[in-house]
Amino acid sequence: MRLCRAEEGDPFGFLGPHAQGDGTLVRVWLPGADAVELIDPEGRLLGEMQRRHADGLFELELEQPSAYRLRIHWPGSVQEVEDPYAFGPILGELDLYLFAEGNHRELWRCLGARPCEHEGVPGVSFAVWAPNARRVSVVGDFNSWDGRRHPMRLRYPAGVWELFIPRLAAGERYKYEILGQHGLLPHKADPLAQATEAPPATASRVPRGEAFAWQDEHWMNDRAQRHRPEAPLAIYELHAASWQWHDERTPSWDELADRLIPYVQNLGFTHIELMPIMEHPFGGSWGYQPLSLFAPTARLGEPERFAAFVDRCHRAGLGVILDWVPGHFPNDAHGLAEFDGTALYEYAHPFEGYHPDWNTCIHNLGRSEVHGFMLASALYWLREYHVDGLRVDAVASMLYRDYSREEGQWIPNRHGGRENLEAIEFLQHLNEVVRSEVPGALVIAEESTAWPGVSRPVNEGGLGFSHKWNMGWMNDTLRYFQTDPLYRRHHHQQITFGLHYAFSERYILPISHDEVVHGKRSLIGRMPGDRWQQFANLRLFLALMWTHPGKKLLFMGCEFGQWREWNHDQQLDWYLLQYPEHGAVQALLGELNRLYREEVALHQWDERPEGFQWLIGDDAHNSVFAWLRHGEGGQPLLVVHNCTPQVRHDYRVGVPRAGAWQVLLNTDEGRWCGSGAGSQGTVHSDAVANHGLHDSLNLQLPPLATLVLRPV
């Protein structure tokens, strides 16, 4: 019998109630049961079922149709429950149509495990896409992980299997047992799981059915204004599990909120960015190899506690951005790889479906169901968790079919080119949908090539992202600052070159986790010179970054000069803050963020050439740079950087306004543990033309430091 062999692909065609003459024949399949009785909804006995097969097939013919429940006698216990095979279909035809089309905007409301009431009975609805399976069953603690117990109904032609299990509760562990065309597969976690076990366990969990009670209306109403291109955007990037431990362990979401929110507020950042918190099996991937794209990691607590974390951030005036990985996924046996025995979520050919850099599978975004699956994942975080933006990881690897591949190891597109047309279409569709359905949300590209128009609107031929990481600026600027000041005159163009393209995209200047790992050294560890010069260089670097056109992103630990590289298995070296130099860097960053937010010239026209004006870009001999920042309705700011340890006396810089100029910032002041050199207080201009301007200031430039001045 196919049920005994766990090969029955149409359990509803055999099990449950079936008309027979004037009556009803009821069959149940309960391996391991001693006896089964049918009872009516009030608990009255309708009859004892007859065992028709030793392995657990029972049946009873009722003289007339009747509602019934099962009273199951298990060894040592008795269970009363409705028959799962007495219920009608769960999913509507529109849900199945939209899913197959790849355009179901709320896929999490139909697939996965959903606590619900079906035909008046509470329970859990399960639904999973596995079109090439011969049989799919829900397995879990509730049925002793026995794939014979709960085979599912196939909804043809969508390839979705569904089953309603009555009386099941939130928190239950489950997976899917799938019989592929060539045999039984390892138990698979639910691709649409909204909750999981904490790794290294790999089961999915039935989520709670209650909606979270949000209290962030004020933030959500104002968010679109906060995310205008003209608004300041300063992002603190962190790895939630290793930022700061609680009692020598990974913190919960509540504990993280208690410490992180006031810390980031005090530093003056506008947003935090979390490295991927979607559940991932290997902690050493930092979340960049996720398997549960709809479930917050259980490492820090229940999903509703993550919602509470976002809510608290919003009520404190902080935005939350999540790193999100739509390009590839790990090949763990319990995950998406060959999900139904075939290449379902990934490309079948290894030249398209295998990523050689990361030993991962590549999403087949040309398949409508996969396209829709990833689109729904993005919308899920933005809608259900009120997340303010997604930073899309590894966009370059998605855009090019030959990314990190040798000649002869990639397959051209239909036009013979190297562009991945399916991924491009997906990214454009994603950005258009987010723009229209989640107004004000950010979608940020980590894109490391010269692909044109990453942040240009889709209707103008672009990809439609709100911002792009400026990887060129990051690489050039770090190379410059790693150079001994004695030789910086020979690398002057590494600072000036970025201004040639600074306004071609809406850029974010990123100093991310990738820059402080794998032997690259910490940010302060890259700085040359003795200890004093290293700290001075770090202060200068941060000041240059915060006064340069572009939004800001800084990884945790860089704000106080952590010496060692970041290690995801350790918390940050908070003890360093007992030393004045480290505390001074932290305090300086708070001051930079204050200036950045309050001075419109530093943020309003980040993407517009008129917001920046070179004054000195050619003084390579002295390694000095000077520019003006402009904004509408605010004062211009003069910014001067001296990138050598020599004090520059009587250094004249042209200014657009005559009169007094106030020094707003001198990164060499004693309060920042500097030498106290350089102009301070108020400086008056002279009617001496310089740099194409009628007036100029005679300044003393402090060593390895930045001056920022504003007309009084």
C-alpha positions in Angstrom: 0.0 0.0 0.0 1.3 3.5 -1.0 0.5 4.9 2.4 2.6 2.2 4.1 5.5 3.0 1.8 5.0 6.8 2.3 4.5 7.2 -1.4 1.0 8.5 -1.5 0.9 11.8 -3.4 -2.9 12.2 -3.1 -3.8 11.5 0.5 -7.1 13.4 0.3 -8.2 11.0 -2.5 -8.1 8.1 0.0 -8.2 9.4 3.6 -10.9 11.4 5.4 -14.6 11.2 4.7 -15.9 9.9 1.3 -19.5 9.4 0.2 -20.5 5.8 0.0 -24.1 5.2 -0.9 -26.3 7.2 1.5 -23.5 7.2 4.1 -19.9 8.2 4.6 -16.8 6.1 4.7 -14.1 7.5 6.9 -10.5 6.4 6.6 -7.6 7.5 8.8 -3.9 6.6 8.7 -2.4 6.7 12.1 0.8 4.5 12.3 1.4 3.5 16.0 -2.1 4.0 17.2 -3.7 1.1 19.2 -7.3 2.1 18.4 -9.4 4.9 17.0 -13.0 6.0 17.7 -15.1 8.5 15.9 -16.9 10.9 18.2 -19.3 13.8 17.4 -18.4 17.4 18.2 -20.0 17.0 21.7 -17.8 13.9 22.4 -20.5 11.2 21.9 -19.3 8.0 20.4 -20.2 7.5 16.7 -18.4 4.2 16.4 -15.1 2.3 16.8 -13.0 2.3 13.7 -11.9 -1.0 12.3 -8.2 -1.7 11.7 -7.7 -2.5 8.0 -3.9 -2.6 7.9 -1.6 -3.6 10.7 0.5 -0.5 10.1 -2.3 1.9 11.1 -5.1 2.1 8.5 -8.5 2.4 10.2 -11.9 2.9 8.7 -15.6 3.2 9.7 -18.7 3.5 7.6 -21.3 6.0 9.0 -24.9 5.5 7.9 -25.3 9.1 7.3 -22.9 12.1 6.9 -21.9 13.6 10.2 -19.3 15.9 11.6 -16.8 14.0 13.6 -13.6 14.1 15.6 -11.0 11.4 16.3 -10.4 9.8 19.6 -7.0 8.2 19.2 -5.7 5.7 21.7 -1.9 5.9 21.6 0.3 3.7 23.8 0.0 5.4 27.2 -2.3 8.3 26.1 -5.5 9.3 24.5 -5.9 12.2 22.1 -9.0 13.9 20.8 -8.6 15.9 17.6 -10.2 16.8 14.3 -9.2 14.8 11.2 -6.8 16.9 9.0 -8.2 15.1 5.9 -11.8 16.2 6.6 -10.9 19.8 5.8 -11.2 21.5 2.4 -8.4 23.4 0.5 -6.8 26.3 2.3 -5.2 28.4 -0.4 -7.4 30.4 -2.8 -6.9 30.3 -6.6 -5.8 34.0 -6.6 -3.0 33.2 -4.1 -1.8 30.3 -6.3 -2.0 32.4 -9.5 -0.1 35.3 -8.0 2.6 33.0 -6.7 3.1 31.3 -10.0 3.2 34.7 -11.7 6.0 35.8 -9.3 4.0 38.8 -8.0 2.5 37.7 -4.7 3.3 40.8 -2.6 2.4 39.1 0.7 3.6 35.6 0.1 4.2 35.0 3.8 0.4 35.2 4.4 -0.2 32.0 2.3 3.0 29.9 2.3 4.9 28.6 5.3 3.3 27.8 8.7 0.4 30.1 9.7 -1.7 29.8 12.9 -5.3 30.3 11.7 -8.9 29.2 12.1 -10.0 27.0 9.2 -13.6 26.0 8.9 -14.2 27.1 12.5 -11.3 25.1 14.0 -8.0 26.5 15.3 -4.8 25.1 14.0 -1.9 25.7 11.7 -1.9 25.9 7.9 1.2 24.6 6.2 2.0 25.3 2.5 5.3 24.7 0.6 6.4 24.9 -3.0 7.8 21.6 -4.3 6.5 21.1 -7.8 8.7 18.1 -8.7 8.1 16.1 -5.5 6.2 12.8 -5.5 5.0 13.3 -1.9 5.5 16.0 0.8 4.7 15.6 4.5 4.8 17.9 7.5 6.9 16.3 10.2 7.6 17.5 13.8 7.5 16.7 17.4 3.7 16.5 17.1 3.9 13.4 14.9 7.3 11.9 16.1 8.9 13.2 12.9 7.1 10.4 11.0 6.6 11.4 7.4 3.7 8.8 7.0 1.5 10.7 9.4 0.8 14.0 7.6 1.2 13.8 3.9 0.0 17.0 2.1 -2.4 17.9 -0.7 -0.9 19.0 -4.0 -2.4 22.1 -5.6 -1.9 21.7 -9.3 -0.5 23.3 -11.4 1.2 25.7 -9.0 3.2 22.9 -7.4 2.3 24.0 -3.9 1.5 21.4 -1.2 -0.8 22.3 1.7 -2.2 20.8 4.8 -4.2 22.1 7.8 -3.3 20.4 11.1 -6.0 21.2 13.7 -5.2 22.1 17.3 -1.5 22.7 16.6 0.0 25.5 18.6 2.6 28.2 18.1 6.2 27.2 18.9 6.0 23.7 17.5 9.1 22.5 15.6 8.6 21.3 12.1 10.2 20.5 8.7 9.1 19.0 5.5 9.8 15.4 4.4 10.0 15.3 0.7 10.0 12.3 -1.6 11.7 13.4 -4.8 11.7 11.6 -8.1 14.8 9.7 -7.1 14.1 9.0 -3.5 13.7 10.5 0.0 15.5 13.8 0.7 16.9 15.1 4.0 14.3 16.9 6.0 13.9 20.4 4.7 13.4 23.6 6.7 10.5 25.8 5.6 11.6 28.4 3.0 8.9 30.7 4.3 9.5 30.0 8.0 8.9 33.1 10.2 10.6 31.5 13.2 13.3 29.0 13.7 15.2 27.0 16.3 18.5 28.6 17.5 21.5 27.2 15.6 23.1 24.7 15.4 19.5 23.2 15.5 17.8 23.6 12.1 14.1 23.1 12.5 11.5 25.7 11.6 9.0 26.8 14.3 5.3 27.7 14.0 5.2 31.5 14.7 2.8 33.3 17.0 -0.3 34.4 15.3 -0.8 37.7 17.1 0.3 41.0 15.4 2.8 43.1 17.2 1.4 46.3 18.8 3.5 49.0 17.2 4.0 52.4 18.9 6.1 54.1 16.2 3.5 56.1 14.4 5.4 59.3 14.7 8.5 57.9 13.1 6.7 56.1 10.3 4.7 59.2 9.5 7.9 61.3 9.2 10.2 58.7 7.7 9.8 59.8 4.1 11.0 63.3 5.1 14.0 61.9 7.0 15.0 59.9 4.0 15.0 62.7 1.4 18.3 63.0 -0.5 18.7 66.4 1.1 18.5 65.0 4.7 21.5 63.8 6.8 22.2 60.1 6.8 24.8 58.8 9.2 24.8 55.0 9.7 26.3 53.0 12.5 26.9 49.4 11.2 27.1 46.6 13.7 27.0 42.8 14.2 24.3 42.4 16.8 25.7 39.3 18.4 29.2 40.7 19.0 28.7 44.5 19.6 28.6 44.2 23.4 28.0 41.1 25.3 25.6 40.8 28.3 27.0 38.8 31.2 29.6 37.2 28.9 27.1 36.0 26.4 25.3 37.1 23.3 22.6 39.7 24.3 18.9 39.4 23.7 17.2 41.9 21.5 15.9 43.7 24.6 19.3 43.8 26.2 20.9 45.1 23.0 18.2 47.8 22.8 18.9 48.9 26.4 22.6 49.6 25.7 22.8 50.3 21.9 20.1 52.9 21.5 21.4 55.4 24.1 24.9 54.8 22.8 24.1 55.5 19.2 21.9 58.4 20.2 24.8 59.9 22.1 27.1 59.5 19.1 24.6 61.4 16.9 24.0 58.7 14.2 20.7 58.8 12.4 20.4 55.1 11.7 21.8 51.7 12.6 22.6 49.0 10.0 22.5 45.4 11.2 24.5 42.8 9.4 22.1 40.1 8.2 19.8 38.9 11.0 17.9 36.5 8.8 18.5 33.0 10.2 21.7 31.4 9.0 23.2 28.1 9.9 26.9 29.2 10.2 27.7 32.0 12.5 31.0 32.6 10.8 29.2 33.7 7.7 28.1 36.8 9.7 24.6 36.2 8.2 25.7 36.6 4.6 24.7 33.0 3.9 21.1 33.0 5.1 18.6 30.2 4.7 15.5 31.6 6.4 14.8 34.8 4.5 11.6 35.5 6.5 12.8 34.7 10.1 14.9 36.8 12.4 17.7 34.8 13.9 16.8 32.9 17.1 20.2 33.6 18.5 18.9 36.9 20.0 15.4 35.8 20.9 11.9 35.5 19.6 10.7 37.3 16.4 8.4 39.6 18.4 11.4 40.8 20.4 13.1 41.9 17.2 9.9 43.8 16.3 10.1 45.4 19.8 13.8 46.3 19.1 12.8 48.1 15.9 9.9 49.8 17.7 12.2 51.1 20.4 14.7 52.4 17.9 12.0 54.3 16.1 10.6 55.8 19.3 14.2 56.9 20.1 14.5 58.6 16.7 16.8 56.0 15.1 16.2 54.3 11.8 17.0 50.6 11.2 18.5 49.2 8.0 19.1 45.5 7.4 21.7 43.9 5.2 19.8 41.6 2.9 21.2 38.8 0.6 19.1 38.0 -2.5 21.9 36.7 -4.7 23.0 33.4 -3.2 22.4 30.9 -0.4 24.3 28.1 1.3 24.1 24.5 0.2 23.2 23.0 3.6 21.2 19.8 3.2 18.2 21.1 5.2 18.0 24.3 3.1 17.0 25.4 -0.4 19.5 23.5 -2.4 17.8 20.9 -4.6 14.8 21.5 -2.4 12.4 19.0 -4.1 15.2 16.9 -5.6 15.7 19.3 -8.4 17.4 22.7 -8.9 14.4 24.6 -7.7 15.6 27.9 -6.2 19.0 27.8 -7.9 20.2 27.5 -11.5 20.8 23.9 -12.6 24.0 24.5 -14.4 27.0 25.1 -12.1 28.3 27.8 -14.4 25.1 29.7 -13.4 24.1 28.2 -10.1 27.3 27.8 -8.2 29.3 30.6 -6.7 33.0 29.7 -6.6 34.0 32.5 -4.1 31.6 31.5 -1.4 30.7 27.8 -2.2 27.1 28.8 -2.4 24.1 28.4 -4.7 22.9 31.3 -6.9 19.2 32.2 -6.9 17.6 31.6 -10.3 15.8 35.0 -10.4 14.7 34.2 -13.9 12.2 31.8 -12.5 9.0 33.6 -11.7 8.4 31.8 -8.4 11.9 32.5 -7.2 11.7 36.1 -8.3 8.5 36.5 -6.3 9.9 34.7 -3.3 12.8 37.2 -3.0 10.5 40.1 -3.7 8.2 39.0 -0.9 11.2 38.6 1.4 12.2 42.2 0.9 8.6 43.5 1.4 8.2 41.3 4.5 11.0 43.0 6.5 9.9 46.5 5.3 6.2 45.9 6.1 6.0 43.4 8.9 9.0 44.7 10.9 8.8 48.4 9.9 12.4 48.2 8.8 13.5 51.5 7.2 15.8 50.1 4.5 17.6 47.2 3.0 21.3 47.2 2.1 21.5 44.7 -0.8 24.6 42.7 -0.5 27.0 41.8 -3.4 25.1 43.5 -6.2 28.0 43.2 -8.5 28.0 39.4 -8.2 24.3 39.5 -9.4 24.8 41.9 -12.3 27.5 39.9 -14.2 27.4 36.3 -15.3 31.2 36.1 -15.4 31.6 37.6 -11.9 34.7 35.9 -10.4 34.7 33.3 -13.2 37.5 32.3 -15.6 37.0 32.3 -19.4 34.9 29.3 -20.4 33.3 29.0 -17.0 30.3 31.1 -17.5 27.2 31.1 -19.8 26.4 34.3 -21.8 22.9 35.8 -21.7 20.5 35.5 -24.6 22.2 38.3 -26.4 25.7 36.9 -25.9 26.7 39.4 -23.2 28.0 39.1 -19.7 25.1 40.9 -18.0 22.7 38.8 -15.9 19.4 40.1 -17.4 17.2 38.2 -15.0 19.0 39.7 -12.0 18.8 43.2 -13.5 15.1 42.8 -14.1 14.6 41.6 -10.5 16.5 44.6 -9.0 14.6 47.1 -11.1 11.3 45.4 -10.2 12.3 45.3 -6.5 13.1 49.0 -6.4 10.0 50.0 -8.3 7.8 47.9 -6.0 9.4 49.2 -2.8 9.2 52.8 -4.0 5.5 52.5 -4.7 4.4 50.2 -1.9 6.7 51.3 1.0 7.2 55.0 0.5 10.2 56.4 2.2 12.0 53.1 2.6 15.7 53.0 1.4 17.2 50.3 -0.8 21.0 50.6 -0.9 23.3 48.8 -3.3 26.7 47.4 -2.3 28.0 47.6 -5.8 31.7 47.7 -6.5 31.9 48.2 -10.2 31.3 51.1 -12.6 27.8 49.9 -13.5 26.1 53.1 -14.7 22.9 54.5 -13.1 22.7 52.3 -10.0 20.8 55.0 -8.1 19.1 56.4 -11.2 15.4 55.9 -11.5 14.3 52.8 -13.5 12.2 54.9 -15.9 15.5 56.6 -16.8 17.3 53.4 -17.4 18.8 52.9 -14.0 18.6 50.2 -11.4 16.5 52.4 -9.1 18.4 52.1 -5.8 18.1 55.0 -3.4 21.9 55.0 -2.8 25.0 53.2 -3.8 28.1 52.5 -1.6 31.1 54.4 -2.9 33.6 51.6 -2.9 36.1 53.6 -5.1 36.2 56.4 -2.5 36.7 53.9 0.3 39.6 52.1 -1.5 41.4 55.2 -2.6 41.1 57.0 0.7 42.2 54.1 2.8 45.3 53.6 0.5 46.1 57.3 0.9 45.9 57.2 4.7 47.9 54.0 5.0 50.8 55.8 3.2 53.5 57.5 5.3 52.8 61.3 5.3 56.3 61.8 3.9 55.2 60.1 0.7 51.6 61.3 0.5 52.6 64.0 -2.0 53.0 61.3 -4.5 49.4 59.9 -3.9 47.6 63.2 -3.9 45.2 62.0 -6.7 43.8 59.3 -4.4 41.9 62.0 -2.6 41.1 64.2 -5.6 40.1 61.5 -8.0 36.9 60.6 -6.2 35.5 64.1 -6.7 35.4 63.6 -10.5 32.5 61.1 -10.1 31.2 62.0 -6.6 27.9 63.3 -8.0 27.2 60.6 -10.6 25.3 58.6 -8.1 23.6 59.1 -4.7 26.6 57.8 -2.7 27.2 56.5 0.8 30.8 56.6 2.0 31.3 53.2 3.6 33.8 52.1 6.2 32.2 48.7 6.8 33.0 45.4 8.5 34.8 44.3 5.3 37.6 46.8 5.9 38.6 45.6 9.4 38.9 41.8 8.9 40.9 39.1 7.1 44.3 40.7 7.7 43.4 44.2 6.5 43.9 45.5 10.1 41.6 47.8 12.1 41.0 51.3 10.9 43.5 52.8 13.4 45.8 49.9 12.8 46.2 51.1 9.2 47.4 54.5 10.2 51.2 55.1 10.0 53.5 56.7 12.5 53.9 56.5 16.3 50.9 56.3 18.6 50.2 60.0 18.6 50.3 60.2 14.8 48.0 57.1 14.5 45.3 58.8 16.6 45.8 62.1 14.8 45.5 60.4 11.4 42.4 58.6 12.6 40.8 61.9 13.6 41.8 63.5 10.3 40.4 60.5 8.4 37.0 60.7 10.1 36.9 64.5 9.6 37.7 64.2 6.0 35.0 61.5 5.6 32.3 63.6 7.4 33.1 66.7 5.4 33.3 65.0 2.0 30.2 64.8 -0.2 28.2 61.6 0.5 26.2 60.0 3.3 28.2 58.2 6.0 28.5 54.6 7.2 31.0 53.5 9.9 31.4 50.0 11.4 31.4 49.4 15.1 34.7 49.8 16.9 36.0 52.3 14.5 34.4 55.1 16.4 36.8 54.7 19.4 39.9 53.3 17.6 39.8 49.5 18.4 43.3 48.2 17.7 42.5 44.6 16.8 40.5 43.4 13.8 36.8 42.6 14.4 36.1 39.1 15.5 32.5 37.9 15.5 33.2 35.5 18.4 34.2 38.4 20.7 32.6 41.6 21.8 34.3 45.0 21.1 37.2 46.0 23.2 35.2 48.4 25.4 38.0 48.6 28.0 39.9 50.8 25.6 37.6 53.7 26.5 39.4 54.1 29.8 42.3 55.6 27.8 42.0 59.3 26.9 42.9 58.9 23.2 40.2 56.4 22.6 37.5 58.4 24.4 38.6 61.5 22.5 38.1 59.8 19.1 34.6 58.7 20.3 33.8 62.2 21.4 35.1 63.7 18.2 32.8 61.5 16.2 29.9 62.7 18.2 30.9 66.3 17.4 31.3 65.4 13.7 27.8 64.0 13.6 26.4 67.1 15.4 28.0 69.3 12.8 26.9 67.1 10.0 23.3 67.2 11.1 23.1 70.9 12.0 25.1 72.4 9.1 23.0 72.1 6.0 26.1 72.6 3.8 27.4 69.3 4.9 24.5 67.2 3.9 21.9 69.0 1.7 23.5 68.9 -1.7 25.5 65.7 -1.3 24.5 64.5 -4.8 24.7 67.9 -6.5 27.9 69.5 -7.9 26.9 72.9 -6.6 27.2 71.6 -3.0 31.0 71.3 -3.4 33.7 73.7 -4.5 37.4 73.0 -4.8 39.7 75.7 -3.3 42.9 73.8 -3.0 43.2 70.5 -4.8 46.7 70.9 -6.3 49.0 71.4 -3.3 50.5 68.0 -3.4 53.8 69.3 -2.1 52.2 70.2 1.3 49.5 67.5 1.2 46.9 70.1 1.9 43.3 70.0 0.6 40.7 72.7 1.0 37.1 73.0 -0.2 33.8 74.8 0.4 30.6 73.0 1.1 27.3 74.7 0.2 23.7 74.3 1.0 20.5 76.2 0.4 19.5 78.6 3.3 22.7 78.0 5.3 26.2 79.4 5.6 29.0 77.9 3.4 31.6 75.9 5.3 35.3 76.1 4.6 37.1 72.8 5.2 40.9 72.5 5.2 42.9 69.2 5.7 46.6 69.1 6.5 47.7 65.5 5.9 51.3 65.9 7.2 52.6 66.2 10.8 54.0 69.6 10.0 52.2 72.8 11.3 51.6 75.1 8.3 52.0 78.7 9.3 50.6 81.6 7.4 48.7 79.3 5.0 46.4 81.5 3.0 43.0 80.2 1.7 40.5 82.1 -0.4 37.0 82.6 1.0 33.8 83.7 -0.6 32.8 86.2 2.1 34.8 89.0 3.8 34.8 89.4 7.5 35.0 87.1 10.5 35.1 83.3 10.2 34.5 81.1 13.2 36.5 77.9 13.7 33.8 75.3 14.3 36.2 72.3 14.4 39.9 71.8 14.9 40.7 68.1 15.3 44.0 68.9 16.9 42.4 70.6 19.9 43.5 69.4 23.3 40.0 68.0 24.1 40.6 65.5 21.2 44.0 64.7 22.6 45.7 66.8 19.9 48.7 69.1 20.3 46.6 72.3 20.5 48.1 73.8 17.4 46.3 75.5 14.6 43.8 78.3 14.2 41.0 78.5 16.8 38.3 80.9 17.8 37.6 83.6 15.2 39.7 84.4 12.2 39.3 87.6 10.1 39.7 87.7 6.3 42.0 90.0 4.4 41.3 91.7 1.1 43.9 89.5 -0.5 42.8 87.6 -3.6 43.4 83.9 -3.6 42.1 80.7 -5.2 39.9 82.8 -7.5 38.2 84.7 -4.6 38.6 88.4 -3.6 39.3 87.7 0.1 41.3 85.1 2.0 42.1 83.9 5.5 45.6 83.6 6.9 45.5 80.2 8.7 47.7 78.1 10.9 47.1 74.5 9.8 47.5 72.0 12.7 49.4 68.8 12.1 47.5 65.8 10.7 44.3 67.6 11.3 41.2 69.3 9.8 39.8 72.8 10.3 36.2 73.6 9.6 35.2 77.3 9.5 31.9 79.2 9.0 31.4 82.9 8.4 30.1 84.8 11.4 
